[in-house]
Amino acid sequence: MAVWHYRKSPLPGMDRMEKEMAAQEQQQPQSRDVEVETDAPEAPPAAPEAQASVATQGVDDLLDEIDGVLESNAEEFVRAFVQKGGQ
């Protein structure tokens, strides 16, 4: 016949922490049903080529802006990125 011995946790306060964790597990978040009305119907998904075009347009605009800054004052632009004082 097996004899079971209950052994307390080796760390002080562990029993209390186990009880708190069990209490937290029993608490379940309440879900809230929220209905949102929209007047505009959803647009159908765009073709992958159109999505890629829109995504790259923003990048192209940013690169054009950087090119413009570099053409007018490249030295100042580079100095802004040079680390000073060992930082």
Sequence and secondary structure as in RCSB ss.txt:
>XXXX:A:sequence
MAVWHYRKSPLPGMDRMEKEMAAQEQQQPQSRDVEVETDAPEAPPAAPEAQASVATQGVDDLLDEIDGVLESNAE
EFVRAFVQKGGQ
>XXXX:A:secstr
         SSTTHHHHHHHHHHHHH            SS       HHHHHHHHHHHHHHHHHHHHHHHHHHHH
HHHHHHS  TT 
